Amino acid sequence: MWARPRDGATIDSEGFLWSALVHRAAIARFAPDGTLDRLIDVPPKHPTSLAFGGPKLDTLYLTSLSDSGRLLDGDESAGGLYAIEGLGVAGLAGHRVTLP
């Protein structure tokens, strides 16, 4: 495997891991056995976190780095929120927990 998870990650309904590759301007989907299934270039230079949402949980939401203590001169994608549709997969519904 030439790419490894770097930052934010989520799991889809097929058991695959989606990971933001914060220094590569891409997101990756890894199979349960660890092999790279997909690599998708994304508009933000520094994607950070992922979450499935929407009525059918089939929209992948992606955030981007806004400030990490280093200057992000001219990066118009800094601090953005993106919605990626048409991936052909859905996320998992969250679990509700009641705490005392």
CORDA-V394124 format. One record per residue. N is the residue number from 1. RES is the residue in one letter. SS is DSSP state (alpha for helix, beta for strand, coil for the rest). Layout:
((N/RES/SS) (N/RES/SS))
This chain:
((1/M/coil) (2/W/coil) (3/A/coil) (4/R/coil) (5/P/coil) (6/R/coil) (7/D/coil) (8/G/coil) (9/A/beta) (10/T/beta) (11/I/beta) (12/D/beta) (13/S/coil) (14/E/coil) (15/G/coil) (16/F/coil) (17/L/beta) (18/W/beta) (19/S/beta) (20/A/beta) (21/L/beta) (22/V/coil) (23/H/coil) (24/R/coil) (25/A/coil) (26/A/beta) (27/I/beta) (28/A/beta) (29/R/beta) (30/F/beta) (31/A/coil) (32/P/coil) (33/D/coil) (34/G/coil) (35/T/coil) (36/L/beta) (37/D/beta) (38/R/beta) (39/L/beta) (40/I/beta) (41/D/beta) (42/V/coil) (43/P/coil) (44/P/coil) (45/K/coil) (46/H/coil) (47/P/beta) (48/T/beta) (49/S/beta) (50/L/beta) (51/A/beta) (52/F/beta) (53/G/beta) (54/G/coil) (55/P/coil) (56/K/coil) (57/L/coil) (58/D/coil) (59/T/beta) (60/L/beta) (61/Y/beta) (62/L/beta) (63/T/beta) (64/S/beta) (65/L/coil) (66/S/coil) (67/D/coil) (68/S/coil) (69/G/coil) (70/R/coil) (71/L/coil) (72/L/coil) (73/D/coil) (74/G/coil) (75/D/coil) (76/E/coil) (77/S/coil) (78/A/coil) (79/G/coil) (80/G/coil) (81/L/beta) (82/Y/beta) (83/A/beta) (84/I/beta) (85/E/coil) (86/G/coil) (87/L/coil) (88/G/coil) (89/V/coil) (90/A/coil) (91/G/beta) (92/L/coil) (93/A/coil) (94/G/coil) (95/H/coil) (96/R/coil) (97/V/coil) (98/T/coil) (99/L/coil) (100/P/coil))
